[in-house]
């Protein structure tokens, strides 16, 4: 760990099986049962799974057919995004009772910088315990908390003892913790990269730490520097309440394959309107439009186009999307899923913060 950087007290809060837990809270007959939020049709996808379902291997983004094979008694329920958003706002209000340095990552998780907090509590662990207690009192839901001196370690810690977890990684514990951590447990290292690391005989944090920066960059490109830093506990990212997402996208899996350019155009126009609505709600506009196609054989193809100016209206989105549709070949495969997204987003002035504090967890 670098000692020249300001020492911060960072909490990562992650709601436990959020969508599924809300459904089990609101419908007592679902409690203690294997529940999946999502569509149960042959084209359906699991959006979230209860812990009872996860024991059978059911995971988010899994096809409903596969989920049912793994867990025959799985109960599918339709998602209620309006309810999830309402609960998310209740949780966020609790965060802001303690600090304004709140950086949401998604509807169900966020970073909090409590180095200085509104209640004057010196211990980040006490703050996290209070927040977990307040969340349960207000929503009847549990959350897991990770506490450490940077975002990477806090995020890693929150996933260690779910559900209703509480894990702290202190500065003098970080080196040993990271060296013993299995490589697939590192946040930011997915299944594909983990397999690649295993092939290179990198199985633990210590194995990763023994690789030089040059070796890692040769093997993993730009990500090599990230891996080099995180295994040493180095993460200089601040908790940024004005953080803007890198992209906004929307996609849809169709009950029947799209077989004509006319059907594709109609579907794309519909997605374009929904994408613009999300852009407006996020007050974020970008320059690169991406078209995602999943064919009936499950192969995925993407194409993108970059505008010299910000894409801000429906006509622009539809025009660029139509130019990408020209390259879609329907002669051999029909379209199962269609998606469009916007990236190279306009980013507001980042919150700047720099202070040196004692570290009393």
C-alpha positions in Angstrom: 0.0 0.0 0.0 1.2 3.4 -0.9 1.7 5.6 2.2 2.0 8.9 0.3 -1.7 9.1 -0.6 -4.4 10.5 1.7 -5.8 7.7 3.9 -9.6 7.5 3.5 -12.4 5.5 5.1 -14.4 3.9 2.4 -17.6 1.8 2.8 -19.1 -0.2 0.0 -22.7 -1.2 0.6 -24.3 -3.9 -1.5 -28.0 -4.9 -1.1 -28.4 -8.6 -0.8 -30.1 -10.3 -3.8 -32.0 -7.0 -4.1 -34.8 -7.6 -6.6 -35.5 -11.1 -5.3 -35.4 -9.9 -1.7 -37.9 -7.2 -2.3 -40.3 -9.8 -3.8 -39.8 -12.1 -0.8 -40.4 -9.2 1.5 -43.6 -8.1 -0.2 -45.0 -11.6 -0.8 -44.7 -13.8 2.3 -45.4 -17.0 0.3 -42.1 -16.5 -1.5 -40.0 -16.4 1.7 -37.5 -19.2 2.0 -38.2 -20.4 -1.5 -36.1 -20.4 -4.7 -37.2 -17.2 -6.6 -36.0 -15.7 -9.9 -37.0 -12.3 -11.1 -37.4 -12.3 -14.8 -39.3 -14.0 -17.6 -40.1 -17.7 -17.5 -40.6 -18.1 -21.3 -38.1 -19.9 -23.5 -36.6 -16.6 -24.3 -36.6 -15.3 -20.8 -33.6 -14.2 -18.8 -33.0 -14.2 -15.0 -32.6 -10.6 -13.7 -32.0 -11.7 -10.1 -32.1 -14.8 -8.0 -32.8 -15.4 -4.3 -30.1 -17.1 -2.2 -32.3 -20.2 -2.1 -32.1 -20.3 -5.9 -28.3 -19.5 -6.0 -27.6 -22.7 -4.1 -28.7 -24.6 -7.2 -26.4 -22.5 -9.5 -29.1 -20.0 -10.7 -27.5 -16.7 -11.5 -28.5 -13.4 -13.0 -28.2 -13.1 -16.9 -28.8 -16.9 -17.1 -31.5 -18.1 -19.5 -34.7 -19.0 -17.8 -34.6 -22.4 -19.5 -31.2 -23.2 -18.0 -32.3 -21.9 -14.6 -35.3 -24.2 -14.6 -33.1 -27.1 -15.5 -30.8 -26.4 -12.5 -33.7 -25.7 -10.1 -37.0 -27.4 -11.2 -38.9 -25.9 -8.4 -37.8 -22.3 -9.2 -40.5 -19.7 -9.0 -40.4 -16.9 -11.6 -41.9 -13.5 -10.7 -42.2 -10.5 -12.9 -39.9 -7.6 -12.0 -41.3 -4.3 -10.6 -38.7 -1.7 -11.4 -40.9 1.1 -9.9 -40.8 -0.6 -6.5 -37.1 -1.4 -6.7 -36.3 2.3 -7.6 -38.4 3.5 -4.6 -36.6 1.2 -2.2 -33.3 2.3 -3.7 -34.1 5.9 -3.0 -35.0 5.1 0.6 -31.5 3.4 1.0 -29.8 6.3 -0.7 -31.5 8.8 1.7 -30.0 6.8 4.6 -26.5 7.1 3.0 -26.9 10.9 2.8 -27.7 11.1 6.5 -24.0 10.2 7.0 -22.2 11.7 4.1 -22.7 13.5 0.8 -19.8 11.6 -0.7 -22.0 8.9 -2.1 -21.1 7.2 -5.5 -23.9 4.9 -6.7 -22.6 2.0 -8.9 -26.1 0.7 -9.7 -29.6 0.6 -8.2 -28.4 -1.6 -5.3 -24.9 -0.7 -4.4 -22.8 2.4 -3.7 -19.5 3.7 -2.3 -19.4 6.0 0.6 -16.5 8.1 1.8 -17.0 8.6 5.6 -13.5 9.9 6.4 -15.5 13.0 7.6 -19.2 12.3 8.2 -22.2 14.3 9.3 -22.6 12.5 12.6 -19.0 12.9 13.7 -18.5 9.2 14.2 -14.8 8.4 14.2 -15.1 4.7 13.3 -16.0 3.7 9.8 -17.1 0.3 11.2 -19.6 2.0 13.5 -20.9 4.0 10.6 -21.4 0.9 8.4 -23.1 -1.0 11.3 -25.5 1.9 11.8 -26.3 2.1 8.1 -27.0 -1.6 7.9 -29.3 -1.3 10.9 -31.1 1.8 9.5 -31.6 0.0 6.1 -33.2 -3.0 7.8 -35.4 -0.8 10.0 -36.6 1.2 7.1 -36.9 -1.5 4.3 -36.8 -4.9 6.1 -34.0 -5.8 3.8 -30.4 -6.8 4.6 -27.2 -5.3 3.0 -23.6 -6.3 3.1 -20.9 -3.8 3.9 -17.2 -3.8 3.1 -15.0 -1.3 4.9 -11.4 -0.4 3.9 -9.1 2.5 2.9 -9.8 2.4 -0.8 -12.6 1.5 -3.2 -11.1 -1.8 -4.5 -10.7 -3.3 -1.1 -14.1 -2.1 0.2 -15.8 -3.6 -2.9 -13.9 -6.9 -2.4 -14.7 -6.9 1.3 -18.5 -6.4 0.8 -18.7 -9.7 -1.2 -16.8 -11.8 1.4 -19.6 -12.9 3.7 -22.9 -12.4 2.0 -25.8 -12.2 2.8 -25.9 -9.6 5.6 -22.1 -9.5 5.5 -19.8 -7.2 7.4 -16.1 -7.3 6.5 -13.3 -4.8 7.3 -9.8 -4.8 5.7 -7.5 -2.6 7.8 -4.3 -1.1 6.3 -2.0 -3.5 8.2 -4.1 -6.5 7.1 -4.3 -5.6 3.4 -1.0 -7.1 2.2 -1.6 -10.6 3.7 -5.2 -10.6 2.7 -4.4 -9.8 -0.9 -1.6 -12.3 -1.1 -3.9 -15.2 0.1 -6.9 -14.2 -2.0 -7.7 -16.6 -4.9 -7.3 -14.8 -8.2 -11.0 -15.3 -9.2 -12.0 -13.4 -6.0 -10.4 -10.2 -7.2 -13.0 -7.6 -8.2 -12.4 -6.8 -11.9 -11.0 -10.2 -12.8 -13.7 -12.1 -14.6 -14.0 -15.8 -15.5 -12.1 -15.4 -18.8 -9.2 -13.5 -17.3 -9.1 -15.8 -14.3 -8.7 -18.8 -16.7 -6.0 -17.0 -18.6 -4.2 -16.3 -15.3 -4.5 -19.9 -14.2 -2.9 -20.9 -17.5 0.0 -18.5 -16.6 0.2 -20.2 -13.1 -1.3 -17.2 -11.4 -3.7 -18.7 -8.8 -3.4 -16.3 -5.8 -2.7 -12.7 -5.1 0.9 -13.7 -4.2 1.4 -15.3 -7.6 0.1 -12.1 -9.2 2.3 -9.9 -7.0 5.4 -11.9 -8.1 4.9 -10.8 -11.7 6.5 -7.7 -12.9 4.6 -4.8 -14.4 6.2 -5.5 -17.8 5.2 -9.2 -17.6 1.6 -8.3 -16.7 1.3 -5.6 -19.5 2.7 -8.0 -22.0 0.2 -10.7 -21.0 -2.9 -8.5 -20.3 -2.3 -5.2 -22.1 -3.4 -2.0 -20.3 -5.2 -4.1 -17.7 -1.8 -5.3 -16.6 -1.2 -2.0 -14.7 -4.5 -2.3 -12.9 -3.7 -5.8 -11.8 -0.2 -4.7 -10.7 -1.7 -1.9 -8.6 -4.6 -3.7 -7.0 -2.6 -6.6 -5.7 -0.5 -4.1 -3.8 -3.5 -2.4 -2.4 -3.0 0.7 -4.5 -6.3 2.4 -5.7 -6.2 6.2 -5.9 -9.8 6.6 -7.1 -11.9 9.0 -5.0 -15.6 8.5 -4.2 -17.1 10.7 -6.8 -20.7 11.8 -6.2 -20.8 13.3 -9.7 -19.7 10.1 -11.3 -21.3 9.6 -14.7 -21.7 6.1 -16.2 -19.5 5.3 -19.1 -22.4 4.2 -21.3 -26.2 3.9 -21.5 -27.8 1.0 -23.3 -31.0 -0.9 -23.8 -31.7 -4.3 -25.3 -34.5 -6.7 -25.9 -34.8 -10.4 -26.5 -37.7 -11.2 -28.8 -40.3 -14.0 -28.4 -40.1 -14.6 -32.2 -36.9 -14.0 -34.2 -36.8 -10.9 -36.4 -36.6 -12.0 -40.0 -36.7 -8.8 -42.1 -35.0 -5.5 -42.3 -38.4 -3.8 -41.8 -38.9 -5.7 -38.5 -35.4 -4.7 -37.5 -36.0 -1.0 -38.3 -39.3 -1.0 -36.4 -37.6 -2.7 -33.4 -34.6 -0.3 -33.5 -36.8 2.8 -33.6 -38.6 1.5 -30.5 -35.3 0.9 -28.7 -34.1 4.4 -29.8 -37.0 6.1 -28.1 -36.3 4.2 -24.9 -32.6 4.9 -25.1 -33.3 8.7 -25.5 -35.5 8.6 -22.4 -32.7 7.0 -20.4 -30.3 9.6 -21.7 -32.6 12.4 -20.7 -33.1 11.0 -17.2 -29.4 10.6 -16.7 -28.7 14.0 -18.3 -25.9 12.3 -20.3 -25.4 12.4 -24.0 -22.6 10.7 -26.0 -21.0 10.6 -29.4 -20.7 6.8 -30.1 -23.7 4.7 -31.0 -23.4 0.9 -30.8 -25.7 -1.7 -32.3 -25.7 -5.1 -30.7 -27.1 -8.1 -32.5 -27.6 -11.7 -31.2 -28.5 -14.1 -33.9 -30.6 -17.2 -33.5 -27.4 -19.3 -33.2 -26.5 -17.1 -30.2 -23.5 -15.5 -31.9 -23.2 -11.8 -31.0 -22.0 -9.1 -33.3 -21.6 -5.4 -32.5 -21.0 -2.3 -34.7 -20.6 1.3 -33.8 -20.4 4.7 -35.3 -19.1 7.9 -33.8 -20.7 11.3 -34.4 -18.6 14.5 -34.6 -21.1 16.1 -32.2 -23.1 14.9 -29.3 -26.1 12.7 -30.1 -29.0 14.4 -28.4 -32.3 13.7 -30.2 -34.3 10.8 -31.5 -33.8 11.5 -35.2 -30.0 11.3 -34.7 -30.2 8.0 -32.9 -32.5 6.5 -35.5 -30.4 7.8 -38.4 -27.1 6.3 -37.0 -28.8 3.1 -36.0 -30.2 2.7 -39.5 -26.8 3.2 -41.0 -25.5 0.3 -38.8 -28.5 -2.0 -39.8 -27.3 -2.0 -43.3 -24.5 -4.4 -42.3 -26.9 -6.9 -40.7 -27.1 -10.1 -42.7 -30.4 -12.0 -42.4 -29.7 -14.5 -45.2 -28.4 -17.3 -42.8 -29.5 -16.2 -39.3 -32.4 -14.4 -37.9 -32.1 -11.9 -35.0 -32.9 -13.1 -31.5 -31.8 -10.0 -29.5 -31.4 -6.4 -30.5 -29.7 -3.7 -28.5 -28.4 -0.1 -28.9 -26.2 1.9 -26.6 -24.5 5.3 -26.4 -21.0 5.9 -25.1 -18.3 8.6 -25.0 -20.6 10.3 -22.7 -20.3 13.9 -21.7 -18.8 13.9 -18.2 -19.3 16.7 -15.7 -16.5 18.3 -13.7 -15.3 15.6 -11.3 -15.5 16.2 -7.6 -12.1 16.9 -6.3 -11.1 16.1 -2.8 -7.8 15.8 -0.9 -7.3 15.6 2.7 -5.1 13.8 5.2 -6.8 12.1 8.1 -5.8 9.7 10.9 -7.2 6.2 10.3 -9.2 5.0 13.3 -11.5 2.2 12.1 
